[in-house]
Amino acid sequence: MNSQYTGDKEYNDALQLGIAGGEDYELTHQNVYQYASSMPLCMQMLHNGLLRDHKLKHHGRLQYGLFLKGAGMSMEESLVFFQREFTKIMTSEKFQKEYTYNIRHMYGKEGKRTNYTPYSCAKIILGTPPNSGDHHGCPYRHYDDEHLASVLSKMQIGSAGDRNEIMNLKRKRHYNLACQKHFEVMHPNASGVKDLNLSGVGDHPNAWYAASVAYRIAKKSSGDGGKQSEDAS
């Protein structure tokens, strides 16, 4: 597991903006559905896959579970969230027996008690590619052109021209730039938002997420609304 990046600075920056904006930012099993629209594409695919299948395979649980940890979800909230989804297709006893330990392990409460941190984009791009039934990985790296184009269109990410630009970056293997373009399209004039930290967007999913949440809060505070696509949630 990646142990090089915690995302804590970006998360805390967004948290402070949230407090200033009068919004409860703590990520919980209840509001994670609301905040899914602020997640980068890789995490939205995992989130949507979980809601559809009510289960994630090993690599998906690690990628999404550590992302949620880095985004500020406590171990207790993570356990409630995953149990609620998984027990739509299995008993609580089966979940407790087969999955609780792994979640506690991610938070450093089992095994060697290592405090694991969320995956960077580089780790996701270069990591184990998804097989049939998997939802992990980087969509820009691991989806074929037809699949990615369909996802971008269904989610109504930008204009047709924006989506073509993202696809061209993907074809040129500029996966990080494609992810950055997605952020730019969904967060107009983000560079003009005061004190918005865009460092790491396109390089780490948690930096993308924290910047997105901070952008939305800043726009809401200024009266602009900060509306993003809700179709991805």
DOVO-726934 format. One record per residue (C-alpha): residue number from 1; residue in three letters; x, y, z. Coordinates in steps of 0.5 Angstrom, whole numbers, plus 500, padded with zeros to 3 digits. Each point is the difference from the previous one (the first is absolute). Layout:
+-----+---------+------+-------+-----+
! num ! residuo ! east ! north !  up !
+-----+---------+------+-------+-----+
! NUM !     ala !    X !     Y !   Z !
...
+-----+---------+------+-------+-----+
//
This chain:
+-----+---------+------+-------+-----+
! num ! residuo ! east ! north !  up !
+-----+---------+------+-------+-----+
!   1 !     met !  500 !   500 ! 500 !
!   2 !     asn !  502 !   507 ! 499 !
!   3 !     ser !  503 !   503 ! 506 !
!   4 !     gln !  503 !   507 ! 497 !
!   5 !     tyr !  494 !   505 ! 500 !
!   6 !     thr !  495 !   501 ! 505 !
!   7 !     gly !  496 !   506 ! 496 !
!   8 !     asp !  499 !   503 ! 507 !
!   9 !     lys !  502 !   507 ! 498 !
!  10 !     glu !  495 !   500 ! 494 !
!  11 !     tyr !  495 !   497 ! 505 !
!  12 !     asn !  501 !   505 ! 505 !
!  13 !     asp !  500 !   506 ! 496 !
!  14 !     ala !  493 !   498 ! 497 !
!  15 !     leu !  498 !   498 ! 507 !
!  16 !     gln !  502 !   507 ! 502 !
!  17 !     leu !  496 !   503 ! 494 !
!  18 !     gly !  494 !   496 ! 502 !
!  19 !     ile !  500 !   503 ! 507 !
!  20 !     ala !  501 !   507 ! 498 !
!  21 !     gly !  494 !   499 ! 495 !
!  22 !     gly !  496 !   497 ! 506 !
!  23 !     glu !  499 !   493 ! 497 !
!  24 !     asp !  501 !   493 ! 503 !
!  25 !     tyr !  506 !   497 ! 496 !
!  26 !     glu !  501 !   494 ! 504 !
!  27 !     leu !  499 !   494 ! 495 !
!  28 !     thr !  496 !   495 ! 503 !
!  29 !     his !  496 !   494 ! 498 !
!  30 !     gln !  494 !   504 ! 499 !
!  31 !     asn !  503 !   506 ! 496 !
!  32 !     val !  505 !   496 ! 496 !
!  33 !     tyr !  494 !   499 ! 494 !
!  34 !     gln !  500 !   508 ! 500 !
!  35 !     tyr !  507 !   501 ! 500 !
!  36 !     ala !  501 !   495 ! 494 !
!  37 !     ser !  499 !   505 ! 495 !
!  38 !     ser !  507 !   503 ! 502 !
!  39 !     met !  504 !   494 ! 499 !
!  40 !     pro !  504 !   499 ! 494 !
!  41 !     leu !  498 !   495 ! 495 !
!  42 !     cys !  504 !   494 ! 503 !
!  43 !     met !  496 !   501 ! 507 !
!  44 !     gln !  494 !   501 ! 496 !
!  45 !     met !  500 !   494 ! 497 !
!  46 !     leu !  502 !   496 ! 506 !
!  47 !     his !  494 !   503 ! 504 !
!  48 !     asn !  495 !   499 ! 494 !
!  49 !     gly !  503 !   493 ! 500 !
!  50 !     leu !  498 !   499 ! 507 !
!  51 !     leu !  493 !   502 ! 500 !
!  52 !     arg !  499 !   496 ! 494 !
!  53 !     asp !  503 !   494 ! 502 !
!  54 !     his !  500 !   501 ! 507 !
!  55 !     lys !  507 !   497 ! 501 !
!  56 !     leu !  507 !   502 ! 498 !
!  57 !     lys !  506 !   495 ! 498 !
!  58 !     his !  506 !   500 ! 504 !
!  59 !     his !  504 !   505 ! 496 !
!  60 !     gly !  493 !   505 ! 499 !
!  61 !     arg !  499 !   499 ! 508 !
!  62 !     leu !  508 !   503 ! 501 !
!  63 !     gln !  499 !   505 ! 495 !
!  64 !     tyr !  494 !   503 ! 502 !
!  65 !     gly !  500 !   498 ! 508 !
!  66 !     leu !  507 !   504 ! 500 !
!  67 !     phe !  497 !   506 ! 496 !
!  68 !     leu !  495 !   501 ! 505 !
!  69 !     lys !  504 !   499 ! 506 !
!  70 !     gly !  505 !   506 ! 497 !
!  71 !     ala !  493 !   504 ! 498 !
!  72 !     gly !  499 !   500 ! 508 !
!  73 !     met !  495 !   494 ! 501 !
!  74 !     ser !  501 !   497 ! 507 !
!  75 !     met !  501 !   492 ! 500 !
!  76 !     glu !  494 !   500 ! 504 !
!  77 !     glu !  496 !   503 ! 494 !
!  78 !     ser !  504 !   496 ! 495 !
!  79 !     leu !  497 !   494 ! 503 !
!  80 !     val !  493 !   502 ! 501 !
!  81 !     phe !  500 !   503 ! 492 !
!  82 !     phe !  503 !   493 ! 497 !
!  83 !     gln !  496 !   496 ! 505 !
!  84 !     arg !  494 !   503 ! 498 !
!  85 !     glu !  501 !   499 ! 492 !
!  86 !     phe !  503 !   493 ! 501 !
!  87 !     thr !  495 !   497 ! 504 !
!  88 !     lys !  495 !   502 ! 494 !
!  89 !     ile !  502 !   493 ! 498 !
!  90 !     met !  503 !   497 ! 506 !
!  91 !     thr !  499 !   499 ! 507 !
!  92 !     ser !  503 !   504 ! 505 !
!  93 !     glu !  503 !   494 ! 503 !
!  94 !     lys !  504 !   499 ! 493 !
!  95 !     phe !  502 !   507 ! 500 !
!  96 !     gln !  503 !   500 ! 507 !
!  97 !     lys !  504 !   494 ! 499 !
!  98 !     glu !  502 !   501 ! 493 !
!  99 !     tyr !  501 !   508 ! 499 !
! 100 !     thr !  500 !   503 ! 507 !
! 101 !     tyr !  508 !   498 ! 501 !
! 102 !     asn !  502 !   503 ! 494 !
! 103 !     ile !  497 !   507 ! 501 !
! 104 !     arg !  503 !   500 ! 507 !
! 105 !     his !  506 !   498 ! 497 !
! 106 !     met !  500 !   506 ! 495 !
! 107 !     tyr !  499 !   505 ! 506 !
! 108 !     gly !  506 !   497 ! 504 !
! 109 !     lys !  496 !   496 ! 505 !
! 110 !     glu !  502 !   493 ! 498 !
! 111 !     gly !  506 !   496 ! 498 !
! 112 !     lys !  507 !   504 ! 500 !
! 113 !     arg !  495 !   506 ! 502 !
! 114 !     thr !  503 !   504 ! 494 !
! 115 !     asn !  497 !   507 ! 499 !
! 116 !     tyr !  499 !   499 ! 492 !
! 117 !     thr !  498 !   506 ! 496 !
! 118 !     pro !  496 !   501 ! 493 !
! 119 !     tyr !  503 !   498 ! 493 !
! 120 !     ser !  503 !   505 ! 496 !
! 121 !     cys !  498 !   501 ! 493 !
! 122 !     ala !  507 !   497 ! 498 !
! 123 !     lys !  499 !   493 ! 504 !
! 124 !     ile !  493 !   500 ! 497 !
! 125 !     ile !  502 !   500 ! 493 !
! 126 !     leu !  506 !   496 ! 501 !
! 127 !     gly !  496 !   495 ! 504 !
! 128 !     thr !  496 !   493 ! 499 !
! 129 !     pro !  496 !   502 ! 494 !
! 130 !     pro !  492 !   498 ! 501 !
! 131 !     asn !  497 !   494 ! 498 !
! 132 !     ser !  493 !   498 ! 498 !
! 133 !     gly !  496 !   502 ! 506 !
! 134 !     asp !  505 !   505 ! 503 !
! 135 !     his !  499 !   507 ! 501 !
! 136 !     his !  507 !   502 ! 502 !
! 137 !     gly !  505 !   503 ! 496 !
! 138 !     cys !  501 !   507 ! 496 !
! 139 !     pro !  494 !   501 ! 495 !
! 140 !     tyr !  505 !   504 ! 495 !
! 141 !     arg !  505 !   494 ! 500 !
! 142 !     his !  496 !   494 ! 501 !
! 143 !     tyr !  494 !   501 ! 496 !
! 144 !     asp !  500 !   500 ! 492 !
! 145 !     asp !  498 !   506 ! 496 !
! 146 !     glu !  493 !   497 ! 499 !
! 147 !     his !  498 !   499 ! 507 !
! 148 !     leu !  503 !   507 ! 503 !
! 149 !     ala !  497 !   504 ! 495 !
! 150 !     ser !  493 !   496 ! 502 !
! 151 !     val !  501 !   502 ! 507 !
! 152 !     leu !  502 !   507 ! 499 !
! 153 !     ser !  494 !   501 ! 496 !
! 154 !     lys !  495 !   497 ! 505 !
! 155 !     met !  503 !   504 ! 505 !
! 156 !     gln !  499 !   506 ! 496 !
! 157 !     ile !  508 !   503 ! 501 !
! 158 !     gly !  500 !   506 ! 497 !
! 159 !     ser !  499 !   501 ! 492 !
! 160 !     ala !  501 !   496 ! 495 !
! 161 !     gly !  506 !   504 ! 498 !
! 162 !     asp !  503 !   499 ! 508 !
! 163 !     arg !  498 !   492 ! 499 !
! 164 !     asn !  504 !   500 ! 494 !
! 165 !     glu !  506 !   504 ! 503 !
! 166 !     ile !  500 !   495 ! 506 !
! 167 !     met !  500 !   494 ! 495 !
! 168 !     asn !  506 !   503 ! 496 !
! 169 !     leu !  504 !   500 ! 506 !
! 170 !     lys !  498 !   493 ! 502 !
! 171 !     arg !  502 !   498 ! 493 !
! 172 !     lys !  507 !   503 ! 501 !
! 173 !     arg !  501 !   497 ! 507 !
! 174 !     his !  499 !   506 ! 504 !
! 175 !     tyr !  496 !   497 ! 505 !
! 176 !     asn !  501 !   505 ! 505 !
! 177 !     leu !  499 !   506 ! 495 !
! 178 !     ala !  493 !   497 ! 498 !
! 179 !     cys !  498 !   500 ! 508 !
! 180 !     gln !  503 !   507 ! 501 !
! 181 !     lys !  495 !   502 ! 494 !
! 182 !     his !  494 !   496 ! 503 !
! 183 !     phe !  501 !   504 ! 506 !
! 184 !     glu !  501 !   507 ! 496 !
! 185 !     val !  493 !   498 ! 496 !
! 186 !     met !  497 !   499 ! 507 !
! 187 !     his !  502 !   506 ! 503 !
! 188 !     pro !  500 !   506 ! 496 !
! 189 !     asn !  505 !   505 ! 502 !
! 190 !     ala !  503 !   496 ! 506 !
! 191 !     ser !  507 !   504 ! 499 !
! 192 !     gly !  496 !   506 ! 502 !
! 193 !     val !  497 !   498 ! 506 !
! 194 !     lys !  504 !   503 ! 506 !
! 195 !     asp !  504 !   496 ! 504 !
! 196 !     leu !  498 !   493 ! 496 !
! 197 !     asn !  506 !   495 ! 500 !
! 198 !     leu !  500 !   497 ! 494 !
! 199 !     ser !  507 !   497 ! 501 !
! 200 !     gly !  499 !   492 ! 499 !
! 201 !     val !  494 !   500 ! 495 !
! 202 !     gly !  501 !   495 ! 495 !
! 203 !     asp !  506 !   497 ! 504 !
! 204 !     his !  496 !   497 ! 506 !
! 205 !     pro !  493 !   499 ! 501 !
! 206 !     asn !  499 !   503 ! 507 !
! 207 !     ala !  503 !   506 ! 498 !
! 208 !     trp !  495 !   500 ! 494 !
! 209 !     tyr !  494 !   499 ! 505 !
! 210 !     ala !  503 !   505 ! 505 !
! 211 !     ala !  500 !   505 ! 495 !
! 212 !     ser !  493 !   499 ! 497 !
! 213 !     val !  497 !   500 ! 507 !
! 214 !     ala !  504 !   507 ! 502 !
! 215 !     tyr !  497 !   503 ! 493 !
! 216 !     arg !  493 !   498 ! 501 !
! 217 !     ile !  500 !   503 ! 507 !
! 218 !     ala !  504 !   506 ! 497 !
! 219 !     lys !  495 !   501 ! 495 !
! 220 !     lys !  494 !   499 ! 505 !
! 221 !     ser !  502 !   505 ! 504 !
! 222 !     ser !  501 !   505 ! 495 !
! 223 !     gly !  493 !   499 ! 497 !
! 224 !     asp !  502 !   496 ! 494 !
! 225 !     gly !  498 !   493 ! 502 !
! 226 !     gly !  506 !   497 ! 497 !
! 227 !     lys !  495 !   495 ! 497 !
! 228 !     gln !  503 !   493 ! 497 !
! 229 !     ser !  498 !   495 ! 496 !
! 230 !     glu !  495 !   495 ! 505 !
! 231 !     asp !  499 !   495 ! 495 !
! 232 !     ala !  507 !   497 ! 502 !
! 233 !     ser !  497 !   499 ! 507 !
+-----+---------+------+-------+-----+
//
